[in-house]
Amino acid sequence: AKVVTFLLSDKSTYVSGSDWAVDGGLGARSA
């Protein structure tokens, strides 16, 4: 939800060509 909120805000006016993984933390692994 934070990524969507950011993308809909005025702060994201210069964002282009980005690839963000929004998977709820499933991609986070311990070392």
C-alpha distance matrix in Angstrom:
0.0 3.8 5.5 5.2 6.1 8.6 10.0 10.7 12.4 16.0 15.4 14.6 18.0 19.6 17.2 19.0 19.7 16.8 15.7 12.6 12.4 9.0 10.9 9.6 12.6 15.2 16.4 17.3 21.0 23.5 26.3
3.8 0.0 3.8 5.5 5.0 6.1 8.6 9.9 10.5 13.8 12.6 12.3 15.9 17.3 15.1 17.5 18.5 15.4 14.9 11.8 12.3 9.7 12.2 11.0 12.9 16.1 16.6 16.9 20.6 22.9 25.4
5.5 3.8 0.0 3.8 5.4 5.1 6.1 8.6 9.9 12.9 11.5 10.1 13.6 14.6 12.0 13.9 14.7 11.8 11.4 8.6 9.8 7.9 11.2 11.2 13.1 15.8 15.7 16.6 20.3 23.0 25.1
5.2 5.5 3.8 0.0 3.8 5.4 5.1 6.2 8.6 12.0 11.8 10.3 13.3 15.1 12.7 14.4 15.5 13.2 13.0 10.9 12.1 9.8 12.9 13.0 15.6 18.0 18.3 19.6 23.4 26.2 28.5
6.1 5.0 5.4 3.8 0.0 3.8 5.5 5.3 6.3 9.9 10.0 9.7 12.8 15.1 13.5 16.0 17.7 15.5 15.9 13.7 15.1 12.8 15.7 15.1 17.5 20.3 20.8 21.5 25.3 27.7 30.0
8.6 6.1 5.1 5.4 3.8 0.0 3.8 5.4 5.1 8.0 6.8 6.4 9.9 11.8 10.3 13.2 15.2 13.0 14.0 12.1 14.3 12.9 16.2 16.1 17.8 20.7 20.5 21.0 24.7 27.1 29.0
10.0 8.6 6.1 5.1 5.5 3.8 0.0 3.8 5.5 7.9 7.6 5.4 8.2 10.2 8.3 10.5 12.6 11.1 12.3 11.3 13.8 12.8 16.4 17.1 19.1 21.4 21.0 22.2 25.9 28.5 30.4
10.7 9.9 8.6 6.2 5.3 5.4 3.8 0.0 3.8 6.9 8.3 7.2 9.1 12.0 11.0 13.3 15.7 14.6 15.9 14.8 17.1 15.5 18.9 19.2 21.6 24.0 24.0 25.2 28.9 31.6 33.6
12.4 10.5 9.9 8.6 6.3 5.1 5.5 3.8 0.0 3.8 5.4 6.0 8.0 11.1 11.1 14.1 17.0 15.8 17.6 16.4 18.9 17.5 20.9 20.8 22.9 25.7 25.5 26.1 29.9 32.2 34.1
16.0 13.8 12.9 12.0 9.9 8.0 7.9 6.9 3.8 0.0 3.8 5.5 5.8 9.2 10.4 13.6 17.0 16.4 18.9 18.3 21.2 20.3 23.9 24.0 25.7 28.6 28.0 28.6 32.2 34.4 36.0
15.4 12.6 11.5 11.8 10.0 6.8 7.6 8.3 5.4 3.8 0.0 3.8 5.7 7.7 8.7 12.3 15.5 14.4 16.9 16.2 19.2 18.7 22.3 22.4 23.7 26.6 25.7 26.0 29.5 31.5 32.9
14.6 12.3 10.1 10.3 9.7 6.4 5.4 7.2 6.0 5.5 3.8 0.0 3.8 5.5 5.3 8.8 11.9 11.1 13.7 13.4 16.7 16.6 20.3 21.0 22.4 24.9 23.9 24.6 28.2 30.5 31.8
18.0 15.9 13.6 13.3 12.8 9.9 8.2 9.1 8.0 5.8 5.7 3.8 0.0 3.8 5.8 8.6 12.2 12.6 15.7 16.2 19.7 19.8 23.6 24.6 26.0 28.3 27.1 28.0 31.5 33.9 35.1
19.6 17.3 14.6 15.1 15.1 11.8 10.2 12.0 11.1 9.2 7.7 5.5 3.8 0.0 3.8 6.4 10.0 10.6 14.2 15.2 19.0 19.8 23.6 24.9 25.8 28.0 26.3 27.2 30.5 32.8 33.5
17.2 15.1 12.0 12.7 13.5 10.3 8.3 11.0 11.1 10.4 8.7 5.3 5.8 3.8 0.0 3.8 7.0 7.0 10.4 11.5 15.2 16.3 20.0 21.6 22.5 24.5 22.8 23.9 27.2 29.7 30.6
19.0 17.5 13.9 14.4 16.0 13.2 10.5 13.3 14.1 13.6 12.3 8.8 8.6 6.4 3.8 0.0 3.8 5.6 9.2 11.5 15.2 16.7 20.3 22.5 23.4 24.9 22.9 24.5 27.7 30.4 31.1
19.7 18.5 14.7 15.5 17.7 15.2 12.6 15.7 17.0 17.0 15.5 11.9 12.2 10.0 7.0 3.8 0.0 3.8 6.8 10.0 13.4 15.6 18.9 21.5 22.2 23.2 20.9 22.8 25.7 28.6 29.1
16.8 15.4 11.8 13.2 15.5 13.0 11.1 14.6 15.8 16.4 14.4 11.1 12.6 10.6 7.0 5.6 3.8 0.0 3.8 6.4 10.0 12.3 15.6 18.1 18.6 19.7 17.5 19.2 22.2 25.1 25.8
15.7 14.9 11.4 13.0 15.9 14.0 12.3 15.9 17.6 18.9 16.9 13.7 15.7 14.2 10.4 9.2 6.8 3.8 0.0 3.8 6.7 9.5 12.5 15.3 15.8 16.4 14.2 16.3 19.3 22.4 23.3
12.6 11.8 8.6 10.9 13.7 12.1 11.3 14.8 16.4 18.3 16.2 13.4 16.2 15.2 11.5 11.5 10.0 6.4 3.8 0.0 3.8 6.1 9.4 11.8 12.3 13.4 11.5 13.4 16.7 19.8 21.1
12.4 12.3 9.8 12.1 15.1 14.3 13.8 17.1 18.9 21.2 19.2 16.7 19.7 19.0 15.2 15.2 13.4 10.0 6.7 3.8 0.0 3.8 6.0 8.9 9.2 9.8 8.1 10.5 13.8 17.2 18.9
9.0 9.7 7.9 9.8 12.8 12.9 12.8 15.5 17.5 20.3 18.7 16.6 19.8 19.8 16.3 16.7 15.6 12.3 9.5 6.1 3.8 0.0 3.8 6.0 7.7 9.0 8.8 11.0 14.6 17.9 20.2
10.9 12.2 11.2 12.9 15.7 16.2 16.4 18.9 20.9 23.9 22.3 20.3 23.6 23.6 20.0 20.3 18.9 15.6 12.5 9.4 6.0 3.8 0.0 3.8 5.5 5.6 6.6 9.1 12.4 15.9 18.6
9.6 11.0 11.2 13.0 15.1 16.1 17.1 19.2 20.8 24.0 22.4 21.0 24.6 24.9 21.6 22.5 21.5 18.1 15.3 11.8 8.9 6.0 3.8 0.0 3.8 5.7 7.9 9.0 12.3 15.2 18.4
12.6 12.9 13.1 15.6 17.5 17.8 19.1 21.6 22.9 25.7 23.7 22.4 26.0 25.8 22.5 23.4 22.2 18.6 15.8 12.3 9.2 7.7 5.5 3.8 0.0 3.8 5.4 5.4 8.7 11.5 14.6
15.2 16.1 15.8 18.0 20.3 20.7 21.4 24.0 25.7 28.6 26.6 24.9 28.3 28.0 24.5 24.9 23.2 19.7 16.4 13.4 9.8 9.0 5.6 5.7 3.8 0.0 3.8 5.5 7.8 11.1 14.2
16.4 16.6 15.7 18.3 20.8 20.5 21.0 24.0 25.5 28.0 25.7 23.9 27.1 26.3 22.8 22.9 20.9 17.5 14.2 11.5 8.1 8.8 6.6 7.9 5.4 3.8 0.0 3.8 6.3 10.0 12.3
17.3 16.9 16.6 19.6 21.5 21.0 22.2 25.2 26.1 28.6 26.0 24.6 28.0 27.2 23.9 24.5 22.8 19.2 16.3 13.4 10.5 11.0 9.1 9.0 5.4 5.5 3.8 0.0 3.8 6.9 9.5
21.0 20.6 20.3 23.4 25.3 24.7 25.9 28.9 29.9 32.2 29.5 28.2 31.5 30.5 27.2 27.7 25.7 22.2 19.3 16.7 13.8 14.6 12.4 12.3 8.7 7.8 6.3 3.8 0.0 3.8 6.5
23.5 22.9 23.0 26.2 27.7 27.1 28.5 31.6 32.2 34.4 31.5 30.5 33.9 32.8 29.7 30.4 28.6 25.1 22.4 19.8 17.2 17.9 15.9 15.2 11.5 11.1 10.0 6.9 3.8 0.0 3.8
26.3 25.4 25.1 28.5 30.0 29.0 30.4 33.6 34.1 36.0 32.9 31.8 35.1 33.5 30.6 31.1 29.1 25.8 23.3 21.1 18.9 20.2 18.6 18.4 14.6 14.2 12.3 9.5 6.5 3.8 0.0
